[in-house]
Amino acid sequence: MQTLQYELGNFKAISADVRINPDLSALHLDRVLPPQEMIDRGAEAAERALPDIKRVLADKLRRDRSNRRRRARGARQLAQHREAALACQLVDHAAGRRR
């Protein structure tokens, strides 16, 4: 049963950006670790994962900034295109032509 839970946890964690895996190898069905020891092991694992967490956050922020710049550039180009189309329509209208 324990192996099945472990494998299910691994399967669910596939899509995680960072996995924090505390060492709970001393945990068995017949022996439960004291709560503070489990907390300490989780905190140690989180400390070990901090560089990966920081890297993932930095990458996501960099991509987000890049996407914002790309969307702003696209919006400016669209506005310029619309202004040019409107200008052409005004010129055509003034000349008595229709598009």
Secondary structure, DSSP 8 states (H G I E B T S, - for coil): -HHHHHHHHHHHGGG-SS------TT-BTTB---HHHHHHHHHHHHHHHHHHHHHHHHHHHHHHHHHHHHHHHHHHHHHHHHHHHHHHHHHHHHHT---
